[in-house]
Amino acid sequence: MAQPFTLTLSCPERAGIVHAVTSFLVGRGCDIVEHQQFDDDVRGSLFLRTSFSCPEHTVTVEDLTREFAAVAGEFQMEFRISDDRPERVLVMVSKFGHCLNDLLFRWRAGSLGADIAVVVSNHEDLRPMVEAAGLPFVHVPVTAETKPEAEQRLLELVDEYQADLVVLARYMQVLSNDLCVKLQGRAINIHHSFLPGFKGAKPYHQAYDRGVKYVGATAHYVTADLDEGPIIEQEVLRVDHSYSPRSLVTAGRDAEALALSRAVRWHCEHRVLLNGNSTVVFR
């Protein structure tokens, strides 16, 4: 049975890149299943995602990575080859359960593109929801005094559950700069798109007072710059004067759940490549 793999790469734009990739795969008897590329003429970079299958079921990611290194070196590529093993996700939550509930539904339906391994929270409120789904729930309380210990515990849980991705599903704690650096490229956050226009408490009430016409949400990678990491996905819903603060909250939570689930799925399907402070997303 053929073994599926995905190659993602970025490199300076020049002639011969696609030919080199396809020649490498064809030379090993691999069948290209899906191919997407983006030539960023502004930055002079090329981004590529190729799904392929190998006839030899004994070939490994390590084998292909080692063999492809010569091609990558010639074109100054940053690349990754992945197999079809589902990414393992550690979800972090506080008290709001709408994003978590959506992720759990998609996980159980098989449409998330990942396996949820564990849910971590600084509160006990969502334990029943998590345990009803048959998942482990770990309570890690956080105070200003215990934050370093709590973040160290989180890193231990990432290792213990072999998590490939950390998802902040409305986790209402600011991560330290040190933790953001350690999780760089493998942590996704969700926030309402009113930021930075409506900061602080009750952003939807602030939006109501200003008569907004759109509500939305942004899913992005976590960086030390609060809520300013590379954007993966945004969802926008049109509203009007008839929306109360409560209905704005409801619409906003729908947008948050949609944007976050898409970002998680695209990341876990290796469809997101970093491009400076932005991203290239092959849908």
Buried (B, 14 or more C-beta within 10 A) or exposed (E): EBBBBBBBBBBEBEEEBEEBBBEBBEEBEBEBEEBBBBEBEEBEBBBBBBBBBBEEEEBBBEBBBEBBEEBBEEBEBEBBBBEEEBBBBBBBBBEBBBBBBBBBBBBEEEEBBBBBBBBBBBBEEBBEBBEEBEBBBBEBEBEEEEBEEBBEBBEEBBEBBEBBBBBBBBBEBEBBEEBBEBBBBBBBBBBBBBBEEBEEEEBBBBBBEEEBEEBBBBBBBBBBEBBEBBBBBBBEBEBEEEBEBEBBBBBBBBBBBBBBBBBBBBBBBBBBBBBEEEBBBBE
